[in-house]
């Protein structure tokens, strides 16, 4: 998974958006539904060795672990 690749959440995830304050006064967690599509903006680095920066549809950006996202393979027929 590289920057520019489309991904989707692999399951429902509780997370803190990157634009929210982290921990001062207790940041509110938000939920991401399974199958939410986003684009990888940044790959893991020395500061965040196991996380990808992902911008999801709706404009929220999150640091995501590799087990929380998977490659987006297109629309699913239900």
N, CA, C and O atoms as a Tripos MOL2 file, in Angstrom:
@<TRIPOS>MOLECULE
protein
  312   311    78     0     0
PROTEIN
NO_CHARGES

@<TRIPOS>ATOM
      1 N           0.8490   -1.1740    0.0000 N.3       1 UNK1
      2 CA          0.0000    0.0000    0.0000 C.3       1 UNK1
      3 C           0.8950    1.2360    0.0000 C.2       1 UNK1
      4 O           1.7390    1.4150    0.8780 O.2       1 UNK1
      5 N           0.6910    2.0700   -0.9900 N.am      2 UNK2
      6 CA          1.5230    3.2560   -1.1910 C.3       2 UNK2
      7 C           0.6610    4.5070   -1.2540 C.2       2 UNK2
      8 O          -0.5390    4.4070   -1.5100 O.2       2 UNK2
      9 N           1.2430    5.6940   -1.0260 N.am      3 UNK3
     10 CA          0.4820    6.9310   -1.1830 C.3       3 UNK3
     11 C          -0.1720    6.9870   -2.5650 C.2       3 UNK3
     12 O           0.4500    6.6610   -3.5760 O.2       3 UNK3
     13 N          -1.4200    7.4030   -2.5850 N.am      4 UNK4
     14 CA         -2.1830    7.4700   -3.8250 C.3       4 UNK4
     15 C          -3.0920    6.2780   -4.0450 C.2       4 UNK4
     16 O          -3.9800    6.3350   -4.8960 O.2       4 UNK4
     17 N          -2.8970    5.1960   -3.2980 N.am      5 UNK5
     18 CA         -3.7290    3.9990   -3.4310 C.3       5 UNK5
     19 C          -5.0500    4.1750   -2.6980 C.2       5 UNK5
     20 O          -5.1040    4.7720   -1.6230 O.2       5 UNK5
     21 N          -6.1140    3.6480   -3.2960 N.am      6 UNK6
     22 CA         -7.4150    3.6420   -2.6310 C.3       6 UNK6
     23 C          -7.4860    2.4610   -1.6670 C.2       6 UNK6
     24 O          -7.0600    1.3510   -1.9850 O.2       6 UNK6
     25 N          -8.0320    2.7270   -0.4840 N.am      7 UNK7
     26 CA         -8.2000    1.6940    0.5330 C.3       7 UNK7
     27 C          -9.5970    1.8220    1.1220 C.2       7 UNK7
     28 O         -10.3010    2.8040    0.8860 O.2       7 UNK7
     29 N          -9.9830    0.8140    1.8910 N.am      8 UNK8
     30 CA        -11.2360    0.8670    2.6240 C.3       8 UNK8
     31 C         -11.0050    0.2890    4.0120 C.2       8 UNK8
     32 O         -10.0910   -0.5090    4.2210 O.2       8 UNK8
     33 N         -11.8420    0.6990    4.9570 N.am      9 UNK9
     34 CA        -11.7190    0.1550    6.3020 C.3       9 UNK9
     35 C         -12.1130   -1.3120    6.2740 C.2       9 UNK9
     36 O         -13.0810   -1.6960    5.6180 O.2       9 UNK9
     37 N         -11.3560   -2.1240    6.9920 N.am     10 UNK10
     38 CA        -11.5920   -3.5660    6.9800 C.3      10 UNK10
     39 C         -12.6810   -3.9830    7.9590 C.2      10 UNK10
     40 O         -13.2160   -5.0890    7.8670 O.2      10 UNK10
     41 N         -13.0100   -3.0960    8.8960 N.am     11 UNK11
     42 CA        -14.0660   -3.3530    9.8840 C.3      11 UNK11
     43 C         -14.4770   -2.0180   10.4820 C.2      11 UNK11
     44 O         -13.8680   -0.9960   10.1650 O.2      11 UNK11
     45 N         -15.4810   -1.9950   11.3290 N.am     12 UNK12
     46 CA        -15.8450   -0.7650   12.0290 C.3      12 UNK12
     47 C         -14.7340   -0.4210   13.0100 C.2      12 UNK12
     48 O         -14.2670   -1.2770   13.7620 O.2      12 UNK12
     49 N         -14.3110    0.8510   12.9960 N.am     13 UNK13
     50 CA        -13.1540    1.2740   13.7830 C.3      13 UNK13
     51 C         -13.5040    2.5010   14.6140 C.2      13 UNK13
     52 O         -14.1670    3.4150   14.1240 O.2      13 UNK13
     53 N         -13.0700    2.5250   15.8510 N.am     14 UNK14
     54 CA        -13.1430    3.7290   16.6740 C.3      14 UNK14
     55 C         -11.8040    4.4150   16.5640 C.2      14 UNK14
     56 O         -10.7700    3.7850   16.7860 O.2      14 UNK14
     57 N         -11.7970    5.7060   16.2230 N.am     15 UNK15
     58 CA        -10.5510    6.4090   15.9970 C.3      15 UNK15
     59 C         -10.7010    7.8780   16.3590 C.2      15 UNK15
     60 O         -11.8100    8.3580   16.5910 O.2      15 UNK15
     61 N          -9.5720    8.5920   16.4080 N.am     16 UNK16
     62 CA         -9.5650   10.0250   16.6630 C.3      16 UNK16
     63 C          -9.0860   10.7090   15.3930 C.2      16 UNK16
     64 O          -7.9940   10.4010   14.9150 O.2      16 UNK16
     65 N          -9.8740   11.6360   14.8240 N.am     17 UNK17
     66 CA         -9.4300   12.3370   13.6120 C.3      17 UNK17
     67 C          -8.1390   13.1030   13.8710 C.2      17 UNK17
     68 O          -7.9140   13.5880   14.9800 O.2      17 UNK17
     69 N          -7.2880   13.2130   12.8480 N.am     18 UNK18
     70 CA         -6.0050   13.9020   12.9980 C.3      18 UNK18
     71 C          -6.1930   15.3740   13.3540 C.2      18 UNK18
     72 O          -5.3300   15.9490   14.0180 O.2      18 UNK18
     73 N          -7.3010   16.0070   12.9330 N.am     19 UNK19
     74 CA         -7.4940   17.4280   13.1960 C.3      19 UNK19
     75 C          -8.0770   17.6920   14.5850 C.2      19 UNK19
     76 O          -8.2700   18.8520   14.9480 O.2      19 UNK19
     77 N          -8.3590   16.6660   15.3610 N.am     20 UNK20
     78 CA         -8.8430   16.8420   16.7300 C.3      20 UNK20
     79 C          -7.6600   16.9050   17.6800 C.2      20 UNK20
     80 O          -6.6060   16.3330   17.4030 O.2      20 UNK20
     81 N          -7.8290   17.6000   18.8030 N.am     21 UNK21
     82 CA         -6.7370   17.6090   19.7830 C.3      21 UNK21
     83 C          -6.5530   16.2000   20.3400 C.2      21 UNK21
     84 O          -7.5320   15.5050   20.6090 O.2      21 UNK21
     85 N          -5.3270   15.7880   20.5080 N.am     22 UNK22
     86 CA         -5.0740   14.4410   21.0080 C.3      22 UNK22
     87 C          -4.8800   14.5030   22.5150 C.2      22 UNK22
     88 O          -3.8980   15.0470   23.0200 O.2      22 UNK22
     89 N          -5.8220   13.9430   23.1950 N.am     23 UNK23
     90 CA         -5.8390   13.7410   24.6430 C.3      23 UNK23
     91 C          -6.0510   14.9460   25.5530 C.2      23 UNK23
     92 O          -6.5410   14.7230   26.6600 O.2      23 UNK23
     93 N          -5.7350   16.2140   25.2110 N.am     24 UNK24
     94 CA         -6.0060   17.2640   26.1980 C.3      24 UNK24
     95 C          -7.4980   17.3270   26.4860 C.2      24 UNK24
     96 O          -8.2960   17.6000   25.5900 O.2      24 UNK24
     97 N          -7.8650   17.0830   27.7010 N.am     25 UNK25
     98 CA         -9.2760   17.0970   28.0740 C.3      25 UNK25
     99 C         -10.0300   15.8900   27.5490 C.2      25 UNK25
    100 O         -11.2420   15.7970   27.7440 O.2      25 UNK25
    101 N          -9.3600   14.9770   26.8990 N.am     26 UNK26
    102 CA         -9.9900   13.7690   26.3690 C.3      26 UNK26
    103 C         -10.6600   14.0160   25.0400 C.2      26 UNK26
    104 O         -11.7950   14.4900   24.9990 O.2      26 UNK26
    105 N          -9.9920   13.7110   23.9700 N.am     27 UNK27
    106 CA        -10.5600   13.8860   22.6310 C.3      27 UNK27
    107 C         -11.6850   12.8800   22.4240 C.2      27 UNK27
    108 O         -11.6260   11.7540   22.9180 O.2      27 UNK27
    109 N         -12.6890   13.2930   21.7040 N.am     28 UNK28
    110 CA        -13.8240   12.4170   21.4490 C.3      28 UNK28
    111 C         -13.5040   11.4650   20.3070 C.2      28 UNK28
    112 O         -13.0450   11.8870   19.2460 O.2      28 UNK28
    113 N         -13.7460   10.1950   20.5270 N.am     29 UNK29
    114 CA        -13.5160    9.2040   19.4720 C.3      29 UNK29
    115 C         -14.7130    9.1830   18.5340 C.2      29 UNK29
    116 O         -15.8490    9.4200   18.9440 O.2      29 UNK29
    117 N         -14.4390    8.8960   17.2780 N.am     30 UNK30
    118 CA        -15.5000    8.7660   16.2940 C.3      30 UNK30
    119 C         -15.4040    7.3870   15.6640 C.2      30 UNK30
    120 O         -14.3570    6.7420   15.7190 O.2      30 UNK30
    121 N         -16.4800    6.9460   15.0780 N.am     31 UNK31
    122 CA        -16.4940    5.6380   14.4540 C.3      31 UNK31
    123 C         -16.3750    5.7320   12.9490 C.2      31 UNK31
    124 O         -16.9160    6.6450   12.3240 O.2      31 UNK31
    125 N         -15.6650    4.7830   12.3790 N.am     32 UNK32
    126 CA        -15.5700    4.6400   10.9250 C.3      32 UNK32
    127 C         -16.2300    3.3190   10.5720 C.2      32 UNK32
    128 O         -15.8440    2.2690   11.0860 O.2      32 UNK32
    129 N         -17.2220    3.3710    9.6970 N.am     33 UNK33
    130 CA        -17.9140    2.1560    9.2920 C.3      33 UNK33
    131 C         -17.0200    1.2690    8.4410 C.2      33 UNK33
    132 O         -16.1180    1.7540    7.7590 O.2      33 UNK33
    133 N         -17.2730   -0.0160    8.4850 N.am     34 UNK34
    134 CA        -16.5590   -0.9670    7.6230 C.3      34 UNK34
    135 C         -16.8490   -0.6210    6.1690 C.2      34 UNK34
    136 O         -17.9910   -0.3250    5.8200 O.2      34 UNK34
    137 N         -15.8260   -0.6550    5.3190 N.am     35 UNK35
    138 CA        -15.9980   -0.3920    3.8920 C.3      35 UNK35
    139 C         -15.9070    1.0710    3.5010 C.2      35 UNK35
    140 O         -16.1350    1.4030    2.3380 O.2      35 UNK35
    141 N         -15.5790    1.9670    4.4430 N.am     36 UNK36
    142 CA        -15.4300    3.3860    4.1280 C.3      36 UNK36
    143 C         -14.1770    3.5680    3.2760 C.2      36 UNK36
    144 O         -13.1060    3.0790    3.6370 O.2      36 UNK36
    145 N         -14.3030    4.2730    2.1380 N.am     37 UNK37
    146 CA        -13.2140    4.4010    1.1630 C.3      37 UNK37
    147 C         -12.4090    5.6700    1.4080 C.2      37 UNK37
    148 O         -12.9540    6.7210    1.7430 O.2      37 UNK37
    149 N         -11.0900    5.5410    1.2300 N.am     38 UNK38
    150 CA        -10.1910    6.6800    1.3730 C.3      38 UNK38
    151 C          -8.9650    6.5050    0.5020 C.2      38 UNK38
    152 O          -8.8040    5.4920   -0.1790 O.2      38 UNK38
    153 N          -8.1030    7.5100    0.5360 N.am     39 UNK39
    154 CA         -6.8650    7.4730   -0.2380 C.3      39 UNK39
    155 C          -5.6890    7.6470    0.7220 C.2      39 UNK39
    156 O          -5.7340    8.4780    1.6300 O.2      39 UNK39
    157 N          -4.6430    6.8620    0.5140 N.am     40 UNK40
    158 CA         -3.4520    6.9660    1.3560 C.3      40 UNK40
    159 C          -2.6920    8.2290    0.9780 C.2      40 UNK40
    160 O          -2.3380    8.4270   -0.1850 O.2      40 UNK40
    161 N          -2.4410    9.0870    1.9730 N.am     41 UNK41
    162 CA         -1.6830   10.3110    1.7680 C.3      41 UNK41
    163 C          -0.2130   10.1370    2.1220 C.2      41 UNK41
    164 O           0.6550   10.7400    1.4910 O.2      41 UNK41
    165 N           0.0730    9.3100    3.1340 N.am     42 UNK42
    166 CA          1.4460    9.1230    3.5900 C.3      42 UNK42
    167 C           1.6230    7.7110    4.1090 C.2      42 UNK42
    168 O           0.7370    7.1600    4.7630 O.2      42 UNK42
    169 N           2.7680    7.1350    3.8130 N.am     43 UNK43
    170 CA          3.1100    5.7780    4.2530 C.3      43 UNK43
    171 C           3.7600    5.8390    5.6370 C.2      43 UNK43
    172 O           4.1130    6.9200    6.1080 O.2      43 UNK43
    173 N           3.9190    4.6910    6.2860 N.am     44 UNK44
    174 CA          4.5900    4.6820    7.5840 C.3      44 UNK44
    175 C           5.9720    5.3560    7.5040 C.2      44 UNK44
    176 O           6.6560    5.2810    6.4830 O.2      44 UNK44
    177 N           6.3610    6.0110    8.6000 N.am     45 UNK45
    178 CA          7.6550    6.6880    8.6630 C.3      45 UNK45
    179 C           8.2530    6.4810   10.0530 C.2      45 UNK45
    180 O           7.6950    5.7300   10.8530 O.2      45 UNK45
    181 N           9.3500    7.1160   10.3470 N.am     46 UNK46
    182 CA         10.0010    6.8970   11.6400 C.3      46 UNK46
    183 C           9.1550    7.3950   12.8060 C.2      46 UNK46
    184 O           9.2150    6.8210   13.8930 O.2      46 UNK46
    185 N           8.3750    8.4420   12.6060 N.am     47 UNK47
    186 CA          7.5180    8.9600   13.6680 C.3      47 UNK47
    187 C           6.3060    8.0480   13.9080 C.2      47 UNK47
    188 O           5.8540    7.8960   15.0430 O.2      47 UNK47
    189 N           5.7910    7.4530   12.8470 N.am     48 UNK48
    190 CA          4.6440    6.5460   12.9150 C.3      48 UNK48
    191 C           4.9700    5.3130   12.0790 C.2      48 UNK48
    192 O           4.4970    5.1810   10.9500 O.2      48 UNK48
    193 N           5.7840    4.4040   12.6380 N.am     49 UNK49
    194 CA          6.3170    3.2900   11.8510 C.3      49 UNK49
    195 C           5.3000    2.2640   11.3700 C.2      49 UNK49
    196 O           5.6060    1.5020   10.4520 O.2      49 UNK49
    197 N           4.1160    2.2110   11.9430 N.am     50 UNK50
    198 CA          3.1390    1.1870   11.5380 C.3      50 UNK50
    199 C           1.8260    1.7830   11.0560 C.2      50 UNK50
    200 O           0.8380    1.0620   10.9170 O.2      50 UNK50
    201 N           1.7960    3.0920   10.7980 N.am     51 UNK51
    202 CA          0.5260    3.7390   10.4470 C.3      51 UNK51
    203 C           0.5910    4.4470    9.1000 C.2      51 UNK51
    204 O           1.6300    4.9590    8.6830 O.2      51 UNK51
    205 N          -0.5750    4.4550    8.4310 N.am     52 UNK52
    206 CA         -0.7530    5.1440    7.1650 C.3      52 UNK52
    207 C          -1.6640    6.3420    7.4010 C.2      52 UNK52
    208 O          -2.6320    6.2400    8.1540 O.2      52 UNK52
    209 N          -1.3690    7.4690    6.7720 N.am     53 UNK53
    210 CA         -2.2440    8.6310    6.8400 C.3      53 UNK53
    211 C          -3.2510    8.4940    5.7070 C.2      53 UNK53
    212 O          -2.8730    8.4620    4.5360 O.2      53 UNK53
    213 N          -4.5350    8.4140    6.0560 N.am     54 UNK54
    214 CA         -5.5880    8.1630    5.0640 C.3      54 UNK54
    215 C          -6.6330    9.2710    5.1340 C.2      54 UNK54
    216 O          -7.1060    9.6230    6.2140 O.2      54 UNK54
    217 N          -6.9880    9.8160    3.9740 N.am     55 UNK55
    218 CA         -8.0740   10.7930    3.8650 C.3      55 UNK55
    219 C          -9.2980   10.0570    3.3350 C.2      55 UNK55
    220 O          -9.2950    9.5420    2.2170 O.2      55 UNK55
    221 N         -10.3420   10.0180    4.1560 N.am     56 UNK56
    222 CA        -11.5600    9.2910    3.7990 C.3      56 UNK56
    223 C         -12.5930   10.1980    3.1540 C.2      56 UNK56
    224 O         -12.5590   11.4170    3.3170 O.2      56 UNK56
    225 N         -13.5140    9.5830    2.4150 N.am     57 UNK57
    226 CA        -14.6290   10.3020    1.8250 C.3      57 UNK57
    227 C         -15.3440   11.0360    2.9630 C.2      57 UNK57
    228 O         -15.6120   10.4510    4.0120 O.2      57 UNK57
    229 N         -15.6440   12.2890    2.7540 N.am     58 UNK58
    230 CA        -16.2590   13.0950    3.7990 C.3      58 UNK58
    231 C         -15.2670   14.0750    4.4010 C.2      58 UNK58
    232 O         -15.6420   14.9250    5.2090 O.2      58 UNK58
    233 N         -13.9870   13.9600    4.0060 N.am     59 UNK59
    234 CA        -12.9980   14.9400    4.4020 C.3      59 UNK59
    235 C         -12.2730   14.7180    5.7120 C.2      59 UNK59
    236 O         -11.5170   15.5910    6.1370 O.2      59 UNK59
    237 N         -12.4690   13.5930    6.3660 N.am     60 UNK60
    238 CA        -11.7530   13.3180    7.6110 C.3      60 UNK60
    239 C         -10.4650   12.5710    7.3050 C.2      60 UNK60
    240 O         -10.4390   11.6790    6.4560 O.2      60 UNK60
    241 N          -9.3900   12.9440    8.0070 N.am     61 UNK61
    242 CA         -8.0830   12.3170    7.8170 C.3      61 UNK61
    243 C          -7.6660   11.6320    9.1080 C.2      61 UNK61
    244 O          -7.7520   12.2170   10.1880 O.2      61 UNK61
    245 N          -7.2130   10.3850    8.9920 N.am     62 UNK62
    246 CA         -6.8620    9.5820   10.1570 C.3      62 UNK62
    247 C          -5.5400    8.8600    9.9250 C.2      62 UNK62
    248 O          -5.1840    8.5400    8.7910 O.2      62 UNK62
    249 N          -4.8060    8.6050   11.0320 N.am     63 UNK63
    250 CA         -3.6770    7.6800   11.0040 C.3      63 UNK63
    251 C          -4.2660    6.2990   11.2510 C.2      63 UNK63
    252 O          -4.9350    6.0810   12.2610 O.2      63 UNK63
    253 N          -4.0220    5.3670   10.3390 N.am     64 UNK64
    254 CA         -4.6090    4.0360   10.4080 C.3      64 UNK64
    255 C          -3.5180    2.9660   10.4290 C.2      64 UNK64
    256 O          -2.5180    3.0710    9.7180 O.2      64 UNK64
    257 N          -3.7220    1.9330   11.2550 N.am     65 UNK65
    258 CA         -2.8240    0.7860   11.2480 C.3      65 UNK65
    259 C          -3.1460   -0.0900   10.0400 C.2      65 UNK65
    260 O          -4.2710   -0.0730    9.5410 O.2      65 UNK65
    261 N          -2.1690   -0.8490    9.5740 N.am     66 UNK66
    262 CA         -2.3320   -1.6840    8.3850 C.3      66 UNK66
    263 C          -3.4640   -2.6950    8.5250 C.2      66 UNK66
    264 O          -4.1010   -3.0340    7.5280 O.2      66 UNK66
    265 N          -3.7330   -3.1860    9.7350 N.am     67 UNK67
    266 CA         -4.8110   -4.1640    9.9020 C.3      67 UNK67
    267 C          -6.1940   -3.5070    9.9250 C.2      67 UNK67
    268 O          -7.2030   -4.2110    9.9610 O.2      67 UNK67
    269 N          -6.2580   -2.1760    9.9050 N.am     68 UNK68
    270 CA         -7.5400   -1.4650    9.9080 C.3      68 UNK68
    271 C          -8.0050   -1.0940    8.5090 C.2      68 UNK68
    272 O          -9.1560   -0.7040    8.3170 O.2      68 UNK68
    273 N          -7.1090   -1.2140    7.5260 N.am     69 UNK69
    274 CA         -7.4490   -0.8790    6.1420 C.3      69 UNK69
    275 C          -7.0440   -2.0260    5.2210 C.2      69 UNK69
    276 O          -6.2120   -2.8660    5.5650 O.2      69 UNK69
    277 N          -7.6540   -2.0310    4.0530 N.am     70 UNK70
    278 CA         -7.3220   -3.0230    3.0350 C.3      70 UNK70
    279 C          -7.4790   -2.3590    1.6760 C.2      70 UNK70
    280 O          -8.1800   -1.3540    1.5620 O.2      70 UNK70
    281 N          -6.8380   -2.9010    0.6380 N.am     71 UNK71
    282 CA         -6.9690   -2.3010   -0.6890 C.3      71 UNK71
    283 C          -8.4350   -2.2530   -1.1240 C.2      71 UNK71
    284 O          -9.1910   -3.1960   -0.8900 O.2      71 UNK71
    285 N          -8.8220   -1.1560   -1.7520 N.am     72 UNK72
    286 CA        -10.1720   -1.0130   -2.2950 C.3      72 UNK72
    287 C         -10.2060   -1.6960   -3.6520 C.2      72 UNK72
    288 O          -9.4200   -1.3620   -4.5390 O.2      72 UNK72
    289 N         -11.1110   -2.6480   -3.8170 N.am     73 UNK73
    290 CA        -11.1670   -3.4370   -5.0420 C.3      73 UNK73
    291 C         -12.3670   -3.0840   -5.9230 C.2      73 UNK73
    292 O         -12.7370   -3.8580   -6.8060 O.2      73 UNK73
    293 N         -12.9620   -1.9440   -5.6920 N.am     74 UNK74
    294 CA        -14.0840   -1.5210   -6.5050 C.3      74 UNK74
    295 C         -15.4160   -1.7660   -5.8310 C.2      74 UNK74
    296 O         -15.4920   -2.3370   -4.7430 O.2      74 UNK74
    297 N         -16.4570   -1.3230   -6.4980 N.am     75 UNK75
    298 CA        -17.8040   -1.4660   -5.9540 C.3      75 UNK75
    299 C         -18.1890   -2.9230   -5.7820 C.2      75 UNK75
    300 O         -17.8670   -3.7730   -6.6120 O.2      75 UNK75
    301 N         -18.8820   -3.1920   -4.6920 N.am     76 UNK76
    302 CA        -19.3190   -4.5630   -4.4280 C.3      76 UNK76
    303 C         -20.7690   -4.7360   -4.8820 C.2      76 UNK76
    304 O         -21.6040   -3.8580   -4.6630 O.2      76 UNK76
    305 N         -21.0570   -5.8560   -5.5080 N.am     77 UNK77
    306 CA        -22.4350   -6.1810   -5.8830 C.3      77 UNK77
    307 C         -23.0850   -6.9100   -4.7260 C.2      77 UNK77
    308 O         -22.6030   -7.9540   -4.2870 O.2      77 UNK77
    309 N         -24.1710   -6.3610   -4.2380 N.am     78 UNK78
    310 CA        -24.8430   -6.9640   -3.0810 C.3      78 UNK78
    311 C         -26.0540   -7.7370   -3.5320 C.2      78 UNK78
    312 O         -26.7560   -8.3210   -2.7070 O.2      78 UNK78
@<TRIPOS>BOND
     1     1     2 1
     2     2     3 1
     3     3     4 2
     4     3     5 am
     5     5     6 1
     6     6     7 1
     7     7     8 2
     8     7     9 am
     9     9    10 1
    10    10    11 1
    11    11    12 2
    12    11    13 am
    13    13    14 1
    14    14    15 1
    15    15    16 2
    16    15    17 am
    17    17    18 1
    18    18    19 1
    19    19    20 2
    20    19    21 am
    21    21    22 1
    22    22    23 1
    23    23    24 2
    24    23    25 am
    25    25    26 1
    26    26    27 1
    27    27    28 2
    28    27    29 am
    29    29    30 1
    30    30    31 1
    31    31    32 2
    32    31    33 am
    33    33    34 1
    34    34    35 1
    35    35    36 2
    36    35    37 am
    37    37    38 1
    38    38    39 1
    39    39    40 2
    40    39    41 am
    41    41    42 1
    42    42    43 1
    43    43    44 2
    44    43    45 am
    45    45    46 1
    46    46    47 1
    47    47    48 2
    48    47    49 am
    49    49    50 1
    50    50    51 1
    51    51    52 2
    52    51    53 am
    53    53    54 1
    54    54    55 1
    55    55    56 2
    56    55    57 am
    57    57    58 1
    58    58    59 1
    59    59    60 2
    60    59    61 am
    61    61    62 1
    62    62    63 1
    63    63    64 2
    64    63    65 am
    65    65    66 1
    66    66    67 1
    67    67    68 2
    68    67    69 am
    69    69    70 1
    70    70    71 1
    71    71    72 2
    72    71    73 am
    73    73    74 1
    74    74    75 1
    75    75    76 2
    76    75    77 am
    77    77    78 1
    78    78    79 1
    79    79    80 2
    80    79    81 am
    81    81    82 1
    82    82    83 1
    83    83    84 2
    84    83    85 am
    85    85    86 1
    86    86    87 1
    87    87    88 2
    88    87    89 am
    89    89    90 1
    90    90    91 1
    91    91    92 2
    92    91    93 am
    93    93    94 1
    94    94    95 1
    95    95    96 2
    96    95    97 am
    97    97    98 1
    98    98    99 1
    99    99   100 2
   100    99   101 am
   101   101   102 1
   102   102   103 1
   103   103   104 2
   104   103   105 am
   105   105   106 1
   106   106   107 1
   107   107   108 2
   108   107   109 am
   109   109   110 1
   110   110   111 1
   111   111   112 2
   112   111   113 am
   113   113   114 1
   114   114   115 1
   115   115   116 2
   116   115   117 am
   117   117   118 1
   118   118   119 1
   119   119   120 2
   120   119   121 am
   121   121   122 1
   122   122   123 1
   123   123   124 2
   124   123   125 am
   125   125   126 1
   126   126   127 1
   127   127   128 2
   128   127   129 am
   129   129   130 1
   130   130   131 1
   131   131   132 2
   132   131   133 am
   133   133   134 1
   134   134   135 1
   135   135   136 2
   136   135   137 am
   137   137   138 1
   138   138   139 1
   139   139   140 2
   140   139   141 am
   141   141   142 1
   142   142   143 1
   143   143   144 2
   144   143   145 am
   145   145   146 1
   146   146   147 1
   147   147   148 2
   148   147   149 am
   149   149   150 1
   150   150   151 1
   151   151   152 2
   152   151   153 am
   153   153   154 1
   154   154   155 1
   155   155   156 2
   156   155   157 am
   157   157   158 1
   158   158   159 1
   159   159   160 2
   160   159   161 am
   161   161   162 1
   162   162   163 1
   163   163   164 2
   164   163   165 am
   165   165   166 1
   166   166   167 1
   167   167   168 2
   168   167   169 am
   169   169   170 1
   170   170   171 1
   171   171   172 2
   172   171   173 am
   173   173   174 1
   174   174   175 1
   175   175   176 2
   176   175   177 am
   177   177   178 1
   178   178   179 1
   179   179   180 2
   180   179   181 am
   181   181   182 1
   182   182   183 1
   183   183   184 2
   184   183   185 am
   185   185   186 1
   186   186   187 1
   187   187   188 2
   188   187   189 am
   189   189   190 1
   190   190   191 1
   191   191   192 2
   192   191   193 am
   193   193   194 1
   194   194   195 1
   195   195   196 2
   196   195   197 am
   197   197   198 1
   198   198   199 1
   199   199   200 2
   200   199   201 am
   201   201   202 1
   202   202   203 1
   203   203   204 2
   204   203   205 am
   205   205   206 1
   206   206   207 1
   207   207   208 2
   208   207   209 am
   209   209   210 1
   210   210   211 1
   211   211   212 2
   212   211   213 am
   213   213   214 1
   214   214   215 1
   215   215   216 2
   216   215   217 am
   217   217   218 1
   218   218   219 1
   219   219   220 2
   220   219   221 am
   221   221   222 1
   222   222   223 1
   223   223   224 2
   224   223   225 am
   225   225   226 1
   226   226   227 1
   227   227   228 2
   228   227   229 am
   229   229   230 1
   230   230   231 1
   231   231   232 2
   232   231   233 am
   233   233   234 1
   234   234   235 1
   235   235   236 2
   236   235   237 am
   237   237   238 1
   238   238   239 1
   239   239   240 2
   240   239   241 am
   241   241   242 1
   242   242   243 1
   243   243   244 2
   244   243   245 am
   245   245   246 1
   246   246   247 1
   247   247   248 2
   248   247   249 am
   249   249   250 1
   250   250   251 1
   251   251   252 2
   252   251   253 am
   253   253   254 1
   254   254   255 1
   255   255   256 2
   256   255   257 am
   257   257   258 1
   258   258   259 1
   259   259   260 2
   260   259   261 am
   261   261   262 1
   262   262   263 1
   263   263   264 2
   264   263   265 am
   265   265   266 1
   266   266   267 1
   267   267   268 2
   268   267   269 am
   269   269   270 1
   270   270   271 1
   271   271   272 2
   272   271   273 am
   273   273   274 1
   274   274   275 1
   275   275   276 2
   276   275   277 am
   277   277   278 1
   278   278   279 1
   279   279   280 2
   280   279   281 am
   281   281   282 1
   282   282   283 1
   283   283   284 2
   284   283   285 am
   285   285   286 1
   286   286   287 1
   287   287   288 2
   288   287   289 am
   289   289   290 1
   290   290   291 1
   291   291   292 2
   292   291   293 am
   293   293   294 1
   294   294   295 1
   295   295   296 2
   296   295   297 am
   297   297   298 1
   298   298   299 1
   299   299   300 2
   300   299   301 am
   301   301   302 1
   302   302   303 1
   303   303   304 2
   304   303   305 am
   305   305   306 1
   306   306   307 1
   307   307   308 2
   308   307   309 am
   309   309   310 1
   310   310   311 1
   311   311   312 2
@<TRIPOS>SUBSTRUCTURE
     1 UNK1         2 RESIDUE 1 A UNK
     2 UNK2         6 RESIDUE 1 A UNK
     3 UNK3        10 RESIDUE 1 A UNK
     4 UNK4        14 RESIDUE 1 A UNK
     5 UNK5        18 RESIDUE 1 A UNK
     6 UNK6        22 RESIDUE 1 A UNK
     7 UNK7        26 RESIDUE 1 A UNK
     8 UNK8        30 RESIDUE 1 A UNK
     9 UNK9        34 RESIDUE 1 A UNK
    10 UNK10       38 RESIDUE 1 A UNK
    11 UNK11       42 RESIDUE 1 A UNK
    12 UNK12       46 RESIDUE 1 A UNK
    13 UNK13       50 RESIDUE 1 A UNK
    14 UNK14       54 RESIDUE 1 A UNK
    15 UNK15       58 RESIDUE 1 A UNK
    16 UNK16       62 RESIDUE 1 A UNK
    17 UNK17       66 RESIDUE 1 A UNK
    18 UNK18       70 RESIDUE 1 A UNK
    19 UNK19       74 RESIDUE 1 A UNK
    20 UNK20       78 RESIDUE 1 A UNK
    21 UNK21       82 RESIDUE 1 A UNK
    22 UNK22       86 RESIDUE 1 A UNK
    23 UNK23       90 RESIDUE 1 A UNK
    24 UNK24       94 RESIDUE 1 A UNK
    25 UNK25       98 RESIDUE 1 A UNK
    26 UNK26      102 RESIDUE 1 A UNK
    27 UNK27      106 RESIDUE 1 A UNK
    28 UNK28      110 RESIDUE 1 A UNK
    29 UNK29      114 RESIDUE 1 A UNK
    30 UNK30      118 RESIDUE 1 A UNK
    31 UNK31      122 RESIDUE 1 A UNK
    32 UNK32      126 RESIDUE 1 A UNK
    33 UNK33      130 RESIDUE 1 A UNK
    34 UNK34      134 RESIDUE 1 A UNK
    35 UNK35      138 RESIDUE 1 A UNK
    36 UNK36      142 RESIDUE 1 A UNK
    37 UNK37      146 RESIDUE 1 A UNK
    38 UNK38      150 RESIDUE 1 A UNK
    39 UNK39      154 RESIDUE 1 A UNK
    40 UNK40      158 RESIDUE 1 A UNK
    41 UNK41      162 RESIDUE 1 A UNK
    42 UNK42      166 RESIDUE 1 A UNK
    43 UNK43      170 RESIDUE 1 A UNK
    44 UNK44      174 RESIDUE 1 A UNK
    45 UNK45      178 RESIDUE 1 A UNK
    46 UNK46      182 RESIDUE 1 A UNK
    47 UNK47      186 RESIDUE 1 A UNK
    48 UNK48      190 RESIDUE 1 A UNK
    49 UNK49      194 RESIDUE 1 A UNK
    50 UNK50      198 RESIDUE 1 A UNK
    51 UNK51      202 RESIDUE 1 A UNK
    52 UNK52      206 RESIDUE 1 A UNK
    53 UNK53      210 RESIDUE 1 A UNK
    54 UNK54      214 RESIDUE 1 A UNK
    55 UNK55      218 RESIDUE 1 A UNK
    56 UNK56      222 RESIDUE 1 A UNK
    57 UNK57      226 RESIDUE 1 A UNK
    58 UNK58      230 RESIDUE 1 A UNK
    59 UNK59      234 RESIDUE 1 A UNK
    60 UNK60      238 RESIDUE 1 A UNK
    61 UNK61      242 RESIDUE 1 A UNK
    62 UNK62      246 RESIDUE 1 A UNK
    63 UNK63      250 RESIDUE 1 A UNK
    64 UNK64      254 RESIDUE 1 A UNK
    65 UNK65      258 RESIDUE 1 A UNK
    66 UNK66      262 RESIDUE 1 A UNK
    67 UNK67      266 RESIDUE 1 A UNK
    68 UNK68      270 RESIDUE 1 A UNK
    69 UNK69      274 RESIDUE 1 A UNK
    70 UNK70      278 RESIDUE 1 A UNK
    71 UNK71      282 RESIDUE 1 A UNK
    72 UNK72      286 RESIDUE 1 A UNK
    73 UNK73      290 RESIDUE 1 A UNK
    74 UNK74      294 RESIDUE 1 A UNK
    75 UNK75      298 RESIDUE 1 A UNK
    76 UNK76      302 RESIDUE 1 A UNK
    77 UNK77      306 RESIDUE 1 A UNK
    78 UNK78      310 RESIDUE 1 A UNK
